[in-house]
């Protein structure tokens, strides 16, 4: 059951489910289950790494966009002095 949930979480790239599943790794007794778990855990690691890279790229793009918007900002007077 745990292996099936792990597969689904990996396919869906559901980091919340993956995190919960990794907190409660069961004791596996069958060799085939152990090998499958190792493969799935490696895949989960790749998913986390890929998502981390995507977030980093998005953050860099947001920073570039902010820099661009700030560079095109027209300076305005913030004071309401009508006499000057």
PDB file of N, CA, C and O in Angstrom:
ATOM      1  N   UNK A   1       0.823  -1.190   0.000  1.00  0.00           N
ATOM      2  CA  UNK A   1       0.000   0.000   0.000  1.00  0.00           C
ATOM      3  C   UNK A   1       0.874   1.264   0.000  1.00  0.00           C
ATOM      4  O   UNK A   1       0.596   2.216  -0.729  1.00  0.00           O
ATOM      5  N   UNK A   2       1.931   1.263   0.824  1.00  0.00           N
ATOM      6  CA  UNK A   2       2.825   2.403   0.901  1.00  0.00           C
ATOM      7  C   UNK A   2       3.504   2.636  -0.446  1.00  0.00           C
ATOM      8  O   UNK A   2       3.631   3.778  -0.889  1.00  0.00           O
ATOM      9  N   UNK A   3       3.939   1.558  -1.098  1.00  0.00           N
ATOM     10  CA  UNK A   3       4.607   1.686  -2.392  1.00  0.00           C
ATOM     11  C   UNK A   3       3.666   2.286  -3.433  1.00  0.00           C
ATOM     12  O   UNK A   3       4.082   3.108  -4.249  1.00  0.00           O
ATOM     13  N   UNK A   4       2.412   1.880  -3.405  1.00  0.00           N
ATOM     14  CA  UNK A   4       1.427   2.409  -4.346  1.00  0.00           C
ATOM     15  C   UNK A   4       1.209   3.900  -4.113  1.00  0.00           C
ATOM     16  O   UNK A   4       1.153   4.680  -5.064  1.00  0.00           O
ATOM     17  N   UNK A   5       1.085   4.293  -2.852  1.00  0.00           N
ATOM     18  CA  UNK A   5       0.918   5.708  -2.530  1.00  0.00           C
ATOM     19  C   UNK A   5       2.148   6.506  -2.970  1.00  0.00           C
ATOM     20  O   UNK A   5       2.026   7.631  -3.455  1.00  0.00           O
ATOM     21  N   UNK A   6       3.329   5.916  -2.797  1.00  0.00           N
ATOM     22  CA  UNK A   6       4.563   6.578  -3.207  1.00  0.00           C
ATOM     23  C   UNK A   6       4.599   6.769  -4.723  1.00  0.00           C
ATOM     24  O   UNK A   6       4.992   7.828  -5.212  1.00  0.00           O
ATOM     25  N   UNK A   7       4.192   5.752  -5.453  1.00  0.00           N
ATOM     26  CA  UNK A   7       4.148   5.857  -6.917  1.00  0.00           C
ATOM     27  C   UNK A   7       3.218   6.987  -7.350  1.00  0.00           C
ATOM     28  O   UNK A   7       3.561   7.783  -8.223  1.00  0.00           O
ATOM     29  N   UNK A   8       2.046   7.049  -6.736  1.00  0.00           N
ATOM     30  CA  UNK A   8       1.065   8.070  -7.095  1.00  0.00           C
ATOM     31  C   UNK A   8       1.617   9.464  -6.787  1.00  0.00           C
ATOM     32  O   UNK A   8       1.487  10.382  -7.596  1.00  0.00           O
ATOM     33  N   UNK A   9       2.224   9.613  -5.631  1.00  0.00           N
ATOM     34  CA  UNK A   9       2.776  10.917  -5.242  1.00  0.00           C
ATOM     35  C   UNK A   9       3.877  11.350  -6.208  1.00  0.00           C
ATOM     36  O   UNK A   9       3.985  12.531  -6.535  1.00  0.00           O
ATOM     37  N   UNK A  10       4.685  10.411  -6.662  1.00  0.00           N
ATOM     38  CA  UNK A  10       5.760  10.731  -7.605  1.00  0.00           C
ATOM     39  C   UNK A  10       5.177  11.142  -8.953  1.00  0.00           C
ATOM     40  O   UNK A  10       5.614  12.126  -9.550  1.00  0.00           O
ATOM     41  N   UNK A  11       4.193  10.389  -9.426  1.00  0.00           N
ATOM     42  CA  UNK A  11       3.580  10.696 -10.722  1.00  0.00           C
ATOM     43  C   UNK A  11       2.913  12.065 -10.688  1.00  0.00           C
ATOM     44  O   UNK A  11       3.015  12.838 -11.641  1.00  0.00           O
ATOM     45  N   UNK A  12       2.227  12.361  -9.583  1.00  0.00           N
ATOM     46  CA  UNK A  12       1.533  13.636  -9.447  1.00  0.00           C
ATOM     47  C   UNK A  12       2.476  14.779  -9.058  1.00  0.00           C
ATOM     48  O   UNK A  12       2.076  15.943  -9.058  1.00  0.00           O
ATOM     49  N   UNK A  13       3.712  14.449  -8.732  1.00  0.00           N
ATOM     50  CA  UNK A  13       4.693  15.419  -8.224  1.00  0.00           C
ATOM     51  C   UNK A  13       4.114  16.174  -7.031  1.00  0.00           C
ATOM     52  O   UNK A  13       4.238  17.393  -6.916  1.00  0.00           O
ATOM     53  N   UNK A  14       3.484  15.410  -6.155  1.00  0.00           N
ATOM     54  CA  UNK A  14       2.828  15.963  -4.976  1.00  0.00           C
ATOM     55  C   UNK A  14       3.828  15.957  -3.822  1.00  0.00           C
ATOM     56  O   UNK A  14       4.008  14.944  -3.147  1.00  0.00           O
ATOM     57  N   UNK A  15       4.466  17.086  -3.610  1.00  0.00           N
ATOM     58  CA  UNK A  15       5.525  17.163  -2.603  1.00  0.00           C
ATOM     59  C   UNK A  15       4.999  16.975  -1.189  1.00  0.00           C
ATOM     60  O   UNK A  15       5.697  16.451  -0.322  1.00  0.00           O
ATOM     61  N   UNK A  16       3.770  17.403  -0.964  1.00  0.00           N
ATOM     62  CA  UNK A  16       3.189  17.246   0.377  1.00  0.00           C
ATOM     63  C   UNK A  16       3.006  15.764   0.715  1.00  0.00           C
ATOM     64  O   UNK A  16       3.350  15.326   1.812  1.00  0.00           O
ATOM     65  N   UNK A  17       2.463  15.000  -0.232  1.00  0.00           N
ATOM     66  CA  UNK A  17       2.284  13.565  -0.010  1.00  0.00           C
ATOM     67  C   UNK A  17       3.626  12.854   0.104  1.00  0.00           C
ATOM     68  O   UNK A  17       3.801  11.972   0.944  1.00  0.00           O
ATOM     69  N   UNK A  18       4.574  13.245  -0.749  1.00  0.00           N
ATOM     70  CA  UNK A  18       5.902  12.637  -0.692  1.00  0.00           C
ATOM     71  C   UNK A  18       6.540  12.870   0.674  1.00  0.00           C
ATOM     72  O   UNK A  18       7.139  11.963   1.252  1.00  0.00           O
ATOM     73  N   UNK A  19       6.408  14.073   1.175  1.00  0.00           N
ATOM     74  CA  UNK A  19       6.981  14.403   2.471  1.00  0.00           C
ATOM     75  C   UNK A  19       6.370  13.536   3.575  1.00  0.00           C
ATOM     76  O   UNK A  19       7.086  13.011   4.428  1.00  0.00           O
ATOM     77  N   UNK A  20       5.057  13.392   3.551  1.00  0.00           N
ATOM     78  CA  UNK A  20       4.374  12.567   4.558  1.00  0.00           C
ATOM     79  C   UNK A  20       4.789  11.102   4.442  1.00  0.00           C
ATOM     80  O   UNK A  20       5.020  10.435   5.450  1.00  0.00           O
ATOM     81  N   UNK A  21       4.882  10.610   3.220  1.00  0.00           N
ATOM     82  CA  UNK A  21       5.261   9.201   3.016  1.00  0.00           C
ATOM     83  C   UNK A  21       6.703   8.939   3.453  1.00  0.00           C
ATOM     84  O   UNK A  21       7.009   7.871   3.983  1.00  0.00           O
ATOM     85  N   UNK A  22       7.575   9.902   3.233  1.00  0.00           N
ATOM     86  CA  UNK A  22       8.975   9.724   3.619  1.00  0.00           C
ATOM     87  C   UNK A  22       9.163   9.781   5.127  1.00  0.00           C
ATOM     88  O   UNK A  22      10.163   9.290   5.651  1.00  0.00           O
ATOM     89  N   UNK A  23       8.205  10.379   5.822  1.00  0.00           N
ATOM     90  CA  UNK A  23       8.264  10.413   7.286  1.00  0.00           C
ATOM     91  C   UNK A  23       7.925   9.061   7.918  1.00  0.00           C
ATOM     92  O   UNK A  23       8.320   8.786   9.051  1.00  0.00           O
ATOM     93  N   UNK A  24       7.197   8.224   7.185  1.00  0.00           N
ATOM     94  CA  UNK A  24       6.743   6.934   7.746  1.00  0.00           C
ATOM     95  C   UNK A  24       7.089   5.766   6.823  1.00  0.00           C
ATOM     96  O   UNK A  24       6.204   5.038   6.376  1.00  0.00           O
ATOM     97  N   UNK A  25       8.357   5.596   6.548  1.00  0.00           N
ATOM     98  CA  UNK A  25       8.784   4.496   5.677  1.00  0.00           C
ATOM     99  C   UNK A  25       8.610   3.182   6.439  1.00  0.00           C
ATOM    100  O   UNK A  25       9.169   3.007   7.521  1.00  0.00           O
ATOM    101  N   UNK A  26       7.830   2.258   5.867  1.00  0.00           N
ATOM    102  CA  UNK A  26       7.583   0.995   6.573  1.00  0.00           C
ATOM    103  C   UNK A  26       8.770   0.029   6.465  1.00  0.00           C
ATOM    104  O   UNK A  26       9.660   0.200   5.633  1.00  0.00           O
ATOM    105  N   UNK A  27       8.753  -0.970   7.316  1.00  0.00           N
ATOM    106  CA  UNK A  27       9.757  -2.037   7.252  1.00  0.00           C
ATOM    107  C   UNK A  27       9.327  -3.008   6.157  1.00  0.00           C
ATOM    108  O   UNK A  27       8.303  -3.679   6.279  1.00  0.00           O
ATOM    109  N   UNK A  28      10.106  -3.076   5.100  1.00  0.00           N
ATOM    110  CA  UNK A  28       9.776  -3.962   3.979  1.00  0.00           C
ATOM    111  C   UNK A  28      10.504  -5.290   4.163  1.00  0.00           C
ATOM    112  O   UNK A  28      11.675  -5.322   4.540  1.00  0.00           O
ATOM    113  N   UNK A  29       9.791  -6.391   3.889  1.00  0.00           N
ATOM    114  CA  UNK A  29      10.374  -7.715   4.113  1.00  0.00           C
ATOM    115  C   UNK A  29      10.735  -8.431   2.816  1.00  0.00           C
ATOM    116  O   UNK A  29      11.673  -9.228   2.782  1.00  0.00           O
ATOM    117  N   UNK A  30       9.995  -8.149   1.760  1.00  0.00           N
ATOM    118  CA  UNK A  30      10.247  -8.806   0.477  1.00  0.00           C
ATOM    119  C   UNK A  30      11.351  -8.084  -0.287  1.00  0.00           C
ATOM    120  O   UNK A  30      11.400  -6.854  -0.328  1.00  0.00           O
ATOM    121  N   UNK A  31      12.233  -8.874  -0.890  1.00  0.00           N
ATOM    122  CA  UNK A  31      13.346  -8.292  -1.636  1.00  0.00           C
ATOM    123  C   UNK A  31      12.849  -7.433  -2.788  1.00  0.00           C
ATOM    124  O   UNK A  31      13.391  -6.356  -3.038  1.00  0.00           O
ATOM    125  N   UNK A  32      11.832  -7.895  -3.487  1.00  0.00           N
ATOM    126  CA  UNK A  32      11.287  -7.140  -4.624  1.00  0.00           C
ATOM    127  C   UNK A  32      10.727  -5.795  -4.160  1.00  0.00           C
ATOM    128  O   UNK A  32      10.898  -4.781  -4.837  1.00  0.00           O
ATOM    129  N   UNK A  33      10.063  -5.787  -3.014  1.00  0.00           N
ATOM    130  CA  UNK A  33       9.523  -4.535  -2.472  1.00  0.00           C
ATOM    131  C   UNK A  33      10.645  -3.577  -2.098  1.00  0.00           C
ATOM    132  O   UNK A  33      10.541  -2.368  -2.304  1.00  0.00           O
ATOM    133  N   UNK A  34      11.725  -4.135  -1.543  1.00  0.00           N
ATOM    134  CA  UNK A  34      12.865  -3.305  -1.164  1.00  0.00           C
ATOM    135  C   UNK A  34      13.507  -2.665  -2.392  1.00  0.00           C
ATOM    136  O   UNK A  34      13.842  -1.481  -2.377  1.00  0.00           O
ATOM    137  N   UNK A  35      13.677  -3.450  -3.449  1.00  0.00           N
ATOM    138  CA  UNK A  35      14.282  -2.928  -4.670  1.00  0.00           C
ATOM    139  C   UNK A  35      13.393  -1.864  -5.301  1.00  0.00           C
ATOM    140  O   UNK A  35      13.875  -0.838  -5.781  1.00  0.00           O
ATOM    141  N   UNK A  36      12.081  -2.126  -5.293  1.00  0.00           N
ATOM    142  CA  UNK A  36      11.147  -1.154  -5.847  1.00  0.00           C
ATOM    143  C   UNK A  36      11.165   0.136  -5.023  1.00  0.00           C
ATOM    144  O   UNK A  36      11.113   1.232  -5.582  1.00  0.00           O
ATOM    145  N   UNK A  37      11.237   0.008  -3.711  1.00  0.00           N
ATOM    146  CA  UNK A  37      11.280   1.178  -2.834  1.00  0.00           C
ATOM    147  C   UNK A  37      12.535   2.003  -3.103  1.00  0.00           C
ATOM    148  O   UNK A  37      12.472   3.232  -3.135  1.00  0.00           O
ATOM    149  N   UNK A  38      13.658   1.347  -3.293  1.00  0.00           N
ATOM    150  CA  UNK A  38      14.913   2.054  -3.588  1.00  0.00           C
ATOM    151  C   UNK A  38      14.778   2.835  -4.880  1.00  0.00           C
ATOM    152  O   UNK A  38      15.151   4.006  -4.950  1.00  0.00           O
ATOM    153  N   UNK A  39      14.241   2.180  -5.909  1.00  0.00           N
ATOM    154  CA  UNK A  39      14.055   2.850  -7.193  1.00  0.00           C
ATOM    155  C   UNK A  39      13.119   4.055  -7.038  1.00  0.00           C
ATOM    156  O   UNK A  39      13.405   5.137  -7.550  1.00  0.00           O
ATOM    157  N   UNK A  40      12.011   3.862  -6.335  1.00  0.00           N
ATOM    158  CA  UNK A  40      11.037   4.937  -6.163  1.00  0.00           C
ATOM    159  C   UNK A  40      11.599   6.091  -5.341  1.00  0.00           C
ATOM    160  O   UNK A  40      11.315   7.253  -5.629  1.00  0.00           O
ATOM    161  N   UNK A  41      12.391   5.779  -4.326  1.00  0.00           N
ATOM    162  CA  UNK A  41      12.999   6.836  -3.523  1.00  0.00           C
ATOM    163  C   UNK A  41      14.009   7.638  -4.341  1.00  0.00           C
ATOM    164  O   UNK A  41      14.119   8.853  -4.174  1.00  0.00           O
ATOM    165  N   UNK A  42      14.738   6.968  -5.216  1.00  0.00           N
ATOM    166  CA  UNK A  42      15.646   7.685  -6.112  1.00  0.00           C
ATOM    167  C   UNK A  42      14.864   8.600  -7.045  1.00  0.00           C
ATOM    168  O   UNK A  42      15.272   9.730  -7.312  1.00  0.00           O
ATOM    169  N   UNK A  43      13.738   8.099  -7.534  1.00  0.00           N
ATOM    170  CA  UNK A  43      12.888   8.909  -8.413  1.00  0.00           C
ATOM    171  C   UNK A  43      12.293  10.098  -7.656  1.00  0.00           C
ATOM    172  O   UNK A  43      12.200  11.199  -8.200  1.00  0.00           O
ATOM    173  N   UNK A  44      11.895   9.879  -6.414  1.00  0.00           N
ATOM    174  CA  UNK A  44      11.372  10.971  -5.582  1.00  0.00           C
ATOM    175  C   UNK A  44      12.443  12.047  -5.399  1.00  0.00           C
ATOM    176  O   UNK A  44      12.143  13.240  -5.421  1.00  0.00           O
ATOM    177  N   UNK A  45      13.675  11.621  -5.220  1.00  0.00           N
ATOM    178  CA  UNK A  45      14.783  12.566  -5.075  1.00  0.00           C
ATOM    179  C   UNK A  45      14.942  13.389  -6.346  1.00  0.00           C
ATOM    180  O   UNK A  45      15.180  14.595  -6.276  1.00  0.00           O
ATOM    181  N   UNK A  46      14.814  12.752  -7.503  1.00  0.00           N
ATOM    182  CA  UNK A  46      14.905  13.475  -8.774  1.00  0.00           C
ATOM    183  C   UNK A  46      13.743  14.466  -8.920  1.00  0.00           C
ATOM    184  O   UNK A  46      13.927  15.573  -9.425  1.00  0.00           O
ATOM    185  N   UNK A  47      12.552  14.063  -8.476  1.00  0.00           N
ATOM    186  CA  UNK A  47      11.392  14.957  -8.549  1.00  0.00           C
ATOM    187  C   UNK A  47      11.643  16.199  -7.707  1.00  0.00           C
ATOM    188  O   UNK A  47      11.419  17.320  -8.162  1.00  0.00           O
ATOM    189  N   UNK A  48      12.112  15.995  -6.464  1.00  0.00           N
ATOM    190  CA  UNK A  48      12.402  17.140  -5.596  1.00  0.00           C
ATOM    191  C   UNK A  48      13.471  18.031  -6.218  1.00  0.00           C
ATOM    192  O   UNK A  48      13.360  19.257  -6.178  1.00  0.00           O
ATOM    193  N   UNK A  49      14.502  17.422  -6.791  1.00  0.00           N
ATOM    194  CA  UNK A  49      15.567  18.199  -7.428  1.00  0.00           C
ATOM    195  C   UNK A  49      15.048  19.002  -8.611  1.00  0.00           C
ATOM    196  O   UNK A  49      15.411  20.165  -8.790  1.00  0.00           O
ATOM    197  N   UNK A  50      14.195  18.374  -9.418  1.00  0.00           N
ATOM    198  CA  UNK A  50      13.624  19.064 -10.568  1.00  0.00           C
ATOM    199  C   UNK A  50      12.725  20.212 -10.153  1.00  0.00           C
ATOM    200  O   UNK A  50      12.764  21.286 -10.753  1.00  0.00           O
ATOM    201  N   UNK A  51      11.922  19.990  -9.139  1.00  0.00           N
ATOM    202  CA  UNK A  51      11.045  21.060  -8.656  1.00  0.00           C
ATOM    203  C   UNK A  51      11.865  22.206  -8.059  1.00  0.00           C
ATOM    204  O   UNK A  51      11.516  23.377  -8.209  1.00  0.00           O
ATOM    205  N   UNK A  52      12.954  21.852  -7.384  1.00  0.00           N
ATOM    206  CA  UNK A  52      13.828  22.876  -6.809  1.00  0.00           C
ATOM    207  C   UNK A  52      14.415  23.738  -7.923  1.00  0.00           C
ATOM    208  O   UNK A  52      14.481  24.961  -7.794  1.00  0.00           O
ATOM    209  N   UNK A  53      14.843  23.103  -9.018  1.00  0.00           N
ATOM    210  CA  UNK A  53      15.398  23.845 -10.151  1.00  0.00           C
ATOM    211  C   UNK A  53      14.351  24.765 -10.779  1.00  0.00           C
ATOM    212  O   UNK A  53      14.655  25.901 -11.144  1.00  0.00           O
ATOM    213  N   UNK A  54      13.112  24.267 -10.904  1.00  0.00           N
ATOM    214  CA  UNK A  54      12.039  25.072 -11.475  1.00  0.00           C
ATOM    215  C   UNK A  54      11.762  26.303 -10.608  1.00  0.00           C
ATOM    216  O   UNK A  54      11.581  27.407 -11.122  1.00  0.00           O
ATOM    217  N   UNK A  55      11.733  26.102  -9.306  1.00  0.00           N
ATOM    218  CA  UNK A  55      11.484  27.218  -8.390  1.00  0.00           C
ATOM    219  C   UNK A  55      12.615  28.240  -8.492  1.00  0.00           C
ATOM    220  O   UNK A  55      12.364  29.445  -8.503  1.00  0.00           O
ATOM    221  N   UNK A  56      13.843  27.770  -8.565  1.00  0.00           N
ATOM    222  CA  UNK A  56      14.990  28.675  -8.686  1.00  0.00           C
ATOM    223  C   UNK A  56      14.905  29.505  -9.966  1.00  0.00           C
ATOM    224  O   UNK A  56      15.157  30.710  -9.944  1.00  0.00           O
ATOM    225  N   UNK A  57      14.550  28.862 -11.080  1.00  0.00           N
ATOM    226  CA  UNK A  57      14.409  29.585 -12.353  1.00  0.00           C
ATOM    227  C   UNK A  57      13.294  30.623 -12.255  1.00  0.00           C
ATOM    228  O   UNK A  57      13.442  31.748 -12.733  1.00  0.00           O
ATOM    229  N   UNK A  58      12.187  30.244 -11.638  1.00  0.00           N
ATOM    230  CA  UNK A  58      11.068  31.177 -11.489  1.00  0.00           C
ATOM    231  C   UNK A  58      11.464  32.368 -10.627  1.00  0.00           C
ATOM    232  O   UNK A  58      11.131  33.508 -10.949  1.00  0.00           O
ATOM    233  N   UNK A  59      12.168  32.108  -9.542  1.00  0.00           N
ATOM    234  CA  UNK A  59      12.602  33.192  -8.664  1.00  0.00           C
ATOM    235  C   UNK A  59      13.547  34.144  -9.390  1.00  0.00           C
ATOM    236  O   UNK A  59      13.439  35.361  -9.244  1.00  0.00           O
ATOM    237  N   UNK A  60      14.471  33.593 -10.170  1.00  0.00           N
ATOM    238  CA  UNK A  60      15.400  34.432 -10.937  1.00  0.00           C
ATOM    239  C   UNK A  60      14.649  35.287 -11.951  1.00  0.00           C
ATOM    240  O   UNK A  60      14.969  36.462 -12.135  1.00  0.00           O
ATOM    241  N   UNK A  61      13.645  34.696 -12.614  1.00  0.00           N
ATOM    242  CA  UNK A  61      12.866  35.442 -13.591  1.00  0.00           C
ATOM    243  C   UNK A  61      12.071  36.557 -12.916  1.00  0.00           C
ATOM    244  O   UNK A  61      11.971  37.660 -13.454  1.00  0.00           O
ATOM    245  N   UNK A  62      11.514  36.281 -11.755  1.00  0.00           N
ATOM    246  CA  UNK A  62      10.767  37.302 -11.004  1.00  0.00           C
ATOM    247  C   UNK A  62      11.699  38.453 -10.624  1.00  0.00           C
ATOM    248  O   UNK A  62      11.327  39.620 -10.747  1.00  0.00           O
ATOM    249  N   UNK A  63      12.906  38.128 -10.162  1.00  0.00           N
ATOM    250  CA  UNK A  63      13.862  39.182  -9.808  1.00  0.00           C
ATOM    251  C   UNK A  63      14.226  40.033 -11.021  1.00  0.00           C
ATOM    252  O   UNK A  63      14.331  41.254 -10.905  1.00  0.00           O
ATOM    253  N   UNK A  64      14.419  39.410 -12.180  1.00  0.00           N
ATOM    254  CA  UNK A  64      14.728  40.160 -13.402  1.00  0.00           C
ATOM    255  C   UNK A  64      13.555  41.068 -13.772  1.00  0.00           C
ATOM    256  O   UNK A  64      13.751  42.219 -14.164  1.00  0.00           O
ATOM    257  N   UNK A  65      12.335  40.541 -13.643  1.00  0.00           N
ATOM    258  CA  UNK A  65      11.155  41.341 -13.958  1.00  0.00           C
ATOM    259  C   UNK A  65      11.041  42.546 -13.019  1.00  0.00           C
ATOM    260  O   UNK A  65      10.722  43.654 -13.450  1.00  0.00           O
ATOM    261  N   UNK A  66      11.306  42.312 -11.735  1.00  0.00           N
ATOM    262  CA  UNK A  66      11.254  43.414 -10.768  1.00  0.00           C
ATOM    263  C   UNK A  66      12.308  44.475 -11.075  1.00  0.00           C
ATOM    264  O   UNK A  66      12.035  45.673 -11.009  1.00  0.00           O
ATOM    265  N   UNK A  67      13.513  44.020 -11.410  1.00  0.00           N
ATOM    266  CA  UNK A  67      14.570  44.973 -11.759  1.00  0.00           C
ATOM    267  C   UNK A  67      14.169  45.798 -12.976  1.00  0.00           C
ATOM    268  O   UNK A  67      14.390  47.009 -13.011  1.00  0.00           O
ATOM    269  N   UNK A  68      13.584  45.146 -13.965  1.00  0.00           N
ATOM    270  CA  UNK A  68      13.144  45.856 -15.165  1.00  0.00           C
ATOM    271  C   UNK A  68      12.064  46.876 -14.813  1.00  0.00           C
ATOM    272  O   UNK A  68      12.132  48.029 -15.239  1.00  0.00           O
ATOM    273  N   UNK A  69      11.077  46.453 -14.041  1.00  0.00           N
ATOM    274  CA  UNK A  69       9.997  47.368 -13.674  1.00  0.00           C
ATOM    275  C   UNK A  69      10.512  48.549 -12.867  1.00  0.00           C
ATOM    276  O   UNK A  69      10.053  49.677 -13.050  1.00  0.00           O
ATOM    277  N   UNK A  70      11.459  48.297 -11.980  1.00  0.00           N
ATOM    278  CA  UNK A  70      12.030  49.396 -11.194  1.00  0.00           C
ATOM    279  C   UNK A  70      12.846  50.345 -12.065  1.00  0.00           C
ATOM    280  O   UNK A  70      12.872  51.550 -11.816  1.00  0.00           O
ATOM    281  N   UNK A  71      13.506  49.809 -13.079  1.00  0.00           N
ATOM    282  CA  UNK A  71      14.320  50.661 -13.945  1.00  0.00           C
ATOM    283  C   UNK A  71      13.455  51.526 -14.852  1.00  0.00           C
ATOM    284  O   UNK A  71      13.913  52.573 -15.308  1.00  0.00           O
ATOM    285  N   UNK A  72      12.238  51.126 -15.121  1.00  0.00           N
ATOM    286  CA  UNK A  72      11.352  51.906 -15.985  1.00  0.00           C
ATOM    287  C   UNK A  72      10.397  52.785 -15.187  1.00  0.00           C
ATOM    288  O   UNK A  72       9.566  53.490 -15.759  1.00  0.00           O
ATOM    289  N   UNK A  73      10.519  52.739 -13.870  1.00  0.00           N
ATOM    290  CA  UNK A  73       9.645  53.535 -13.002  1.00  0.00           C
ATOM    291  C   UNK A  73       9.952  55.016 -13.184  1.00  0.00           C
ATOM    292  O   UNK A  73      11.110  55.431 -13.135  1.00  0.00           O
ATOM    293  N   UNK A  74       8.916  55.795 -13.391  1.00  0.00           N
ATOM    294  CA  UNK A  74       9.073  57.243 -13.555  1.00  0.00           C
ATOM    295  C   UNK A  74       9.083  57.875 -12.168  1.00  0.00           C
ATOM    296  O   UNK A  74       8.122  57.731 -11.413  1.00  0.00           O
ATOM    297  N   UNK A  75      10.166  58.574 -11.829  1.00  0.00           N
ATOM    298  CA  UNK A  75      10.220  59.196 -10.508  1.00  0.00           C
ATOM    299  C   UNK A  75       9.141  60.269 -10.385  1.00  0.00           C
ATOM    300  O   UNK A  75       8.994  61.125 -11.258  1.00  0.00           O
ATOM    301  N   UNK A  76       8.412  60.210  -9.319  1.00  0.00           N
ATOM    302  CA  UNK A  76       7.366  61.201  -9.080  1.00  0.00           C
ATOM    303  C   UNK A  76       7.613  61.842  -7.727  1.00  0.00           C
ATOM    304  O   UNK A  76       8.221  61.254  -6.832  1.00  0.00           O
ATOM    305  N   UNK A  77       7.135  63.033  -7.610  1.00  0.00           N
ATOM    306  CA  UNK A  77       7.260  63.727  -6.340  1.00  0.00           C
ATOM    307  C   UNK A  77       6.219  63.185  -5.389  1.00  0.00           C
ATOM    308  O   UNK A  77       5.044  63.069  -5.739  1.00  0.00           O
ATOM    309  N   UNK A  78       6.638  62.861  -4.220  1.00  0.00           N
ATOM    310  CA  UNK A  78       5.730  62.290  -3.246  1.00  0.00           C
ATOM    311  C   UNK A  78       5.210  63.376  -2.293  1.00  0.00           C
ATOM    312  O   UNK A  78       4.557  63.073  -1.295  1.00  0.00           O
ATOM    313  N   UNK A  79       5.503  64.628  -2.607  1.00  0.00           N
ATOM    314  CA  UNK A  79       5.076  65.659  -1.692  1.00  0.00           C
ATOM    315  C   UNK A  79       3.943  66.448  -2.331  1.00  0.00           C
ATOM    316  O   UNK A  79       3.898  66.600  -3.552  1.00  0.00           O
ATOM    317  N   UNK A  80       3.062  66.932  -1.539  1.00  0.00           N
ATOM    318  CA  UNK A  80       1.874  67.619  -2.023  1.00  0.00           C
ATOM    319  C   UNK A  80       2.016  69.138  -1.991  1.00  0.00           C
ATOM    320  O   UNK A  80       1.018  69.858  -1.957  1.00  0.00           O
ATOM    321  N   UNK A  81       3.226  69.611  -2.000  1.00  0.00           N
ATOM    322  CA  UNK A  81       3.468  71.048  -1.959  1.00  0.00           C
ATOM    323  C   UNK A  81       3.061  71.657  -3.303  1.00  0.00           C
ATOM    324  O   UNK A  81       3.715  71.427  -4.320  1.00  0.00           O
ATOM    325  N   UNK A  82       1.997  72.420  -3.296  1.00  0.00           N
ATOM    326  CA  UNK A  82       1.468  73.005  -4.523  1.00  0.00           C
ATOM    327  C   UNK A  82       2.170  74.322  -4.889  1.00  0.00           C
ATOM    328  O   UNK A  82       2.020  74.827  -6.001  1.00  0.00           O
ATOM    329  N   UNK A  83       2.917  74.852  -3.964  1.00  0.00           N
ATOM    330  CA  UNK A  83       3.548  76.157  -4.197  1.00  0.00           C
ATOM    331  C   UNK A  83       4.853  76.067  -4.980  1.00  0.00           C
ATOM    332  O   UNK A  83       5.294  77.084  -5.514  1.00  0.00           O
ATOM    333  N   UNK A  84       5.483  74.921  -5.076  1.00  0.00           N
ATOM    334  CA  UNK A  84       6.753  74.861  -5.759  1.00  0.00           C
ATOM    335  C   UNK A  84       6.624  74.514  -7.208  1.00  0.00           C
ATOM    336  O   UNK A  84       7.629  74.428  -7.914  1.00  0.00           O
TER     337      UNK A  84
END
